[in-house]
Amino acid sequence: MAFTFSRKNSRGKTWYVGYYVNGKFVRKKIGRSKVIAEKARGDIEAKLERGEAGLLKKDYPIRKFFAEYLEGTKGVHSASYHNRNERVIKQFERFLDSKRPYLTKLSQVRPEVIEAFKRFRMNEVTPYGKTPIKKRTINIEVSSIKTFLNKAVKWDMLSTNPLSNVEYLKEDDSKVIRALTEPEAEKLLEIANGWFHPILLTALYTGLREGEMINLEWDDVDLKQCIIHIRRKSDWLPKSSGRIIRERDVAIPEALAEFLADHKKASRGDDNRVFHNKYGEELKPGLRKVLMRLTAKCGFPEVTQFHALRHTYATHLIKMSKDLTVAKEQLGHVDIRTTMRYTDLTKDRKRAAAQLLDYSSESKKL
């Protein structure tokens, strides 16, 4: 697809035709006539269509690739990961419709296009809260687009990924998820009753994600060995990293195993799921709403996310065990740097290491 545009100078306007060849932008100067520029654009588009202008023959239409990507990875990715990819593609296509309607080929998605996409998203607000889009959200979208193009290269639809060195926004606007203190966790457990109490207790002692709690079945719970198995289901997949489905085994305290054994006997559900709502029905996403009501009653309303329970588990586990590797396995992290975000343990080690320095007489001068 070619397009016309003009530039002002001291003598008026000069018209150009712009187009992409093999992923590179080409600008052809036409002159002062817009009519002639439009005719030139038509000639260039015809040449591009016939491949006479050096257009990469295997260059693929953007929207067709997106559709094939979603279809081709549907059975590989978890439902949540797949849905996120759908949302990212929807946002990017909306950007193309609004700001870059002339971009139709994969090779045209250059770094400058992504920079424009970032600016486009930063000027928008969330659908409900009317607050600015978080930079972390935009970074996730950019990272996803980069992943999409990696797949396009693998599928021989693109020669190279033009976003391999893309820069991300500095995430300085995200709300920090804090861990609950031990007294706060105890207070929550005291006032939580009925159907939500087993969910809250298990989350605090295992760090399971909301989706893992919702889809946990009794076949996944080994009460004798004190192990919870996070496994894929026919209609649900655990959190994934590309093709890696993060199945794992989570060790639990004996006290929790005993509690779950009693909970199983008293369960009102007529299926194999461990947890149910107050009506004995299957849980749905949105457990944070119940948690928010409890934290408000307890006096710390700033704790609004179910993930805060996972953060609490990780923080206290690392604090007590001082073993990042074990915490990494329990939490199901691929990269230990993700685990390190949950703790100040590394800072404590740095301080302790600094105290070991002693240059004898020189240290006395400090």
QUIZILIN-V7438 format. One record per residue. N is the residue number from 1. SS is DSSP state (A for helix, B for strand, O for the rest). PSI is psi as a letter, one per 20 degrees, with the letter a starting at -180 (* if undefined). Layout:
((N:SS:PSI) (N:SS:PSI))
//
This chain:
((1:O:p) (2:O:r) (3:B:q) (4:B:q) (5:B:r) (6:B:q) (7:B:p) (8:B:q) (9:B:a) (10:O:h) (11:O:j) (12:B:b) (13:B:q) (14:B:p) (15:B:q) (16:B:r) (17:B:p) (18:B:q) (19:B:r) (20:B:p) (21:B:o) (22:O:k) (23:O:i) (24:B:p) (25:B:p) (26:B:p) (27:B:p) (28:B:p) (29:B:p) (30:B:g) (31:B:b) (32:O:i) (33:O:p) (34:A:h) (35:A:g) (36:A:h) (37:A:h) (38:A:h) (39:A:g) (40:A:h) (41:A:g) (42:A:g) (43:A:g) (44:A:g) (45:A:h) (46:A:g) (47:A:h) (48:A:g) (49:A:h) (50:A:i) (51:O:j) (52:O:i) (53:O:j) (54:O:j) (55:O:p) (56:O:o) (57:O:h) (58:O:j) (59:O:p) (60:O:q) (61:B:p) (62:A:g) (63:A:h) (64:A:g) (65:A:g) (66:A:g) (67:A:g) (68:A:h) (69:A:g) (70:A:h) (71:A:g) (72:A:h) (73:A:j) (74:O:g) (75:O:i) (76:O:g) (77:O:q) (78:O:r) (79:A:g) (80:A:h) (81:A:g) (82:A:g) (83:A:h) (84:A:g) (85:A:h) (86:A:g) (87:A:h) (88:A:g) (89:A:g) (90:A:g) (91:A:g) (92:A:h) (93:A:h) (94:A:h) (95:A:g) (96:A:g) (97:A:h) (98:A:g) (99:A:h) (100:O:l) (101:O:i) (102:O:i) (103:O:o) (104:O:i) (105:B:q) (106:A:g) (107:A:i) (108:A:i) (109:O:n) (110:O:r) (111:A:h) (112:A:h) (113:A:g) (114:A:h) (115:A:g) (116:A:h) (117:A:g) (118:A:g) (119:A:h) (120:A:g) (121:A:h) (122:A:h) (123:O:j) (124:O:r) (125:B:r) (126:O:q) (127:O:h) (128:O:g) (129:O:i) (130:O:k) (131:O:q) (132:B:q) (133:O:p) (134:O:q) (135:A:h) (136:A:h) (137:A:g) (138:A:g) (139:A:h) (140:A:g) (141:A:g) (142:A:g) (143:A:h) (144:A:g) (145:A:h) (146:A:g) (147:A:g) (148:A:g) (149:A:h) (150:A:g) (151:A:h) (152:A:h) (153:A:g) (154:A:h) (155:O:j) (156:O:k) (157:O:i) (158:O:q) (159:O:g) (160:O:q) (161:O:o) (162:O:i) (163:O:j) (164:O:h) (165:O:k) (166:O:q) (167:O:q) (168:O:q) (169:O:q) (170:O:p) (171:O:n) (172:O:j) (173:O:j) (174:O:q) (175:O:p) (176:O:p) (177:O:o) (178:O:q) (179:O:q) (180:O:q) (181:O:r) (182:A:g) (183:A:h) (184:A:g) (185:A:g) (186:A:g) (187:A:g) (188:A:g) (189:A:h) (190:A:g) (191:A:i) (192:O:p) (193:O:r) (194:O:b) (195:A:h) (196:A:h) (197:A:g) (198:A:h) (199:A:g) (200:A:g) (201:A:g) (202:A:g) (203:A:g) (204:A:h) (205:A:j) (206:A:h) (207:O:j) (208:O:q) (209:O:r) (210:A:g) (211:A:h) (212:A:h) (213:A:g) (214:A:h) (215:O:j) (216:O:p) (217:B:q) (218:A:h) (219:A:i) (220:A:i) (221:B:o) (222:B:n) (223:O:h) (224:O:g) (225:O:i) (226:O:l) (227:B:p) (228:B:p) (229:B:p) (230:B:o) (231:O:q) (232:O:q) (233:B:r) (234:O:h) (235:O:j) (236:B:q) (237:O:q) (238:O:r) (239:O:p) (240:B:r) (241:B:n) (242:O:d) (243:O:i) (244:B:o) (245:B:p) (246:O:m) (247:O:q) (248:B:r) (249:B:p) (250:B:o) (251:B:q) (252:O:q) (253:O:q) (254:A:h) (255:A:h) (256:A:h) (257:A:g) (258:A:g) (259:A:g) (260:A:h) (261:A:g) (262:A:h) (263:A:h) (264:A:h) (265:A:h) (266:A:j) (267:O:p) (268:O:i) (269:O:q) (270:O:j) (271:O:a) (272:O:j) (273:B:q) (274:O:h) (275:O:q) (276:B:r) (277:O:a) (278:O:i) (279:O:j) (280:O:j) (281:O:r) (282:B:p) (283:O:q) (284:O:q) (285:O:q) (286:O:k) (287:A:h) (288:A:h) (289:A:h) (290:A:g) (291:A:g) (292:A:h) (293:A:h) (294:A:g) (295:A:h) (296:A:g) (297:A:h) (298:A:i) (299:O:j) (300:O:m) (301:O:i) (302:O:i) (303:O:o) (304:O:i) (305:O:p) (306:O:h) (307:A:i) (308:A:h) (309:A:h) (310:A:h) (311:A:g) (312:A:g) (313:A:g) (314:A:g) (315:A:g) (316:A:h) (317:A:g) (318:A:h) (319:A:g) (320:A:g) (321:A:h) (322:O:k) (323:O:n) (324:A:h) (325:A:g) (326:A:g) (327:A:g) (328:A:g) (329:A:g) (330:A:h) (331:A:i) (332:O:k) (333:O:q) (334:O:h) (335:O:p) (336:A:h) (337:A:h) (338:A:g) (339:A:h) (340:A:h) (341:O:i) (342:O:j) (343:O:q) (344:O:j) (345:A:h) (346:A:h) (347:A:g) (348:A:g) (349:A:h) (350:A:g) (351:A:g) (352:A:g) (353:A:h) (354:A:h) (355:A:i) (356:O:i) (357:O:p) (358:O:o) (359:O:l) (360:O:d) (361:A:h) (362:A:h) (363:A:h) (364:A:i) (365:O:i) (366:O:*))
//
